[in-house]
Amino acid sequence: MKVYLETERMILREFIEADVDNLVDLDSDPKVMLYINGGKPTPRQDVVERVMPHILKYYKNNDGLGIWAAMNKLDGQFMGWFLLRPNWADETETELGYRFKRQYWDQGYASEGSRALIHKGFMHLKVNVIMATADPANVASRRVMEKIGLKFEKEYAEADGFIVVKYRLGRSEYLKRGQSEVSKDPIDYGSEIR
């Protein structure tokens, strides 16, 4: 399994076919899915036929963007996932996202991984803008976006009518700030988990 990035407490690695059960388990919790689709689980067949092939396709592009499994360094357990991928609505932007099992909420994992991905995006992948969206009622996710330095831009309806808030950060803003909270490069390029 190829490691994409390491933080103090997590390993972000490529998904593999055997992670189907991890994704099904994650998306089976109504509280995890509340602000995604109202709390409905993602059916296993949907994960197998649609979600997993979509995730695995990113790794073939080899452009450094995609979706990664977040693994706990202490016990090796699947915690959730992070994404850093082209924004479908505006390809000049790169989307940041995350989803965690409830047992890992409110412990700083989303902020920790997001800061590392922002650093990698701006410093290594040379993206110009990183953005994230959330349901306006998802206060916890909005708090993470603010904590990691993204700034509120607008509230709007997506193409499917779903109302979201958008936060963003430009590369020049990131470089001006000096990013004291990310003082060392957390990236471990191309490692293999043994």
MONOR-V656490 format. One record per backbone hydrogen bond with DSSP energy under -0.5 kcal/mol. CO is the residue of the C=O (numbers start at 1). NH is the residue of the N-H. E is the energy in kcal/mol with one decimal. If there is no record, write none. Layout:
co & nh & e
CO & NH & E
CO & NH & E
//
This chain:
co & nh & e
1 & 193 & -2.5
2 & 14 & -2.7
5 & 12 & -3.3
9 & 73 & -2.3
10 & 7 & -2.8
11 & 13 & -0.6
11 & 71 & -3.0
12 & 4 & -3.1
12 & 5 & -1.9
13 & 69 & -2.4
16 & 19 & -2.6
17 & 20 & -1.6
19 & 23 & -2.2
20 & 24 & -2.6
21 & 25 & -2.6
22 & 26 & -2.4
23 & 27 & -2.7
25 & 28 & -1.0
26 & 29 & -1.1
27 & 42 & -0.7
28 & 30 & -0.7
29 & 33 & -1.9
30 & 34 & -0.6
33 & 36 & -1.4
33 & 37 & -2.6
33 & 38 & -0.7
33 & 39 & -1.5
34 & 38 & -1.3
41 & 43 & -0.6
43 & 46 & -0.6
43 & 47 & -2.0
44 & 48 & -2.7
45 & 49 & -2.8
46 & 50 & -2.4
46 & 51 & -2.1
47 & 52 & -3.1
50 & 54 & -1.6
51 & 55 & -2.3
52 & 56 & -2.8
53 & 57 & -1.7
54 & 58 & -0.8
55 & 58 & -1.1
55 & 59 & -0.6
56 & 59 & -0.6
56 & 60 & -0.7
57 & 60 & -0.7
57 & 61 & -0.8
58 & 61 & -0.9
58 & 62 & -0.7
66 & 84 & -2.6
67 & 15 & -0.6
68 & 82 & -2.1
69 & 13 & -2.3
69 & 71 & -0.6
70 & 79 & -3.3
70 & 80 & -1.0
71 & 11 & -2.3
72 & 76 & -2.5
77 & 72 & -2.8
79 & 101 & -3.0
80 & 70 & -2.8
81 & 99 & -2.2
82 & 68 & -2.9
83 & 97 & -2.1
84 & 66 & -2.9
85 & 95 & -3.8
86 & 88 & -0.6
87 & 90 & -0.7
90 & 93 & -2.3
93 & 87 & -2.3
94 & 131 & -2.8
95 & 85 & -2.0
97 & 83 & -2.5
99 & 81 & -2.8
101 & 104 & -2.2
102 & 105 & -1.9
104 & 107 & -0.7
108 & 112 & -2.4
109 & 113 & -2.6
110 & 114 & -2.1
111 & 115 & -2.6
112 & 116 & -1.6
113 & 117 & -2.2
114 & 118 & -2.7
115 & 119 & -2.4
116 & 120 & -2.4
117 & 121 & -3.1
118 & 122 & -2.6
119 & 123 & -2.8
120 & 124 & -2.1
120 & 125 & -2.3
121 & 127 & -2.5
128 & 171 & -3.0
129 & 94 & -2.5
130 & 169 & -2.1
131 & 96 & -3.0
132 & 167 & -2.8
134 & 165 & -2.8
135 & 138 & -2.2
137 & 139 & -2.0
138 & 142 & -2.1
139 & 143 & -2.4
140 & 144 & -1.8
141 & 145 & -2.2
142 & 146 & -2.2
143 & 147 & -2.5
144 & 148 & -2.1
145 & 150 & -2.2
146 & 149 & -1.3
151 & 168 & -2.2
154 & 166 & -3.2
156 & 164 & -2.8
158 & 161 & -2.6
162 & 158 & -2.9
164 & 156 & -2.5
165 & 134 & -1.6
166 & 153 & -3.3
166 & 154 & -1.3
167 & 132 & -2.3
168 & 151 & -2.9
169 & 130 & -2.7
170 & 174 & -2.3
171 & 175 & -2.6
172 & 176 & -2.1
173 & 177 & -1.9
174 & 178 & -0.8
179 & 182 & -1.7
184 & 186 & -0.6
186 & 6 & -1.5
187 & 189 & -0.6
188 & 191 & -1.0
191 & 3 & -2.8
//
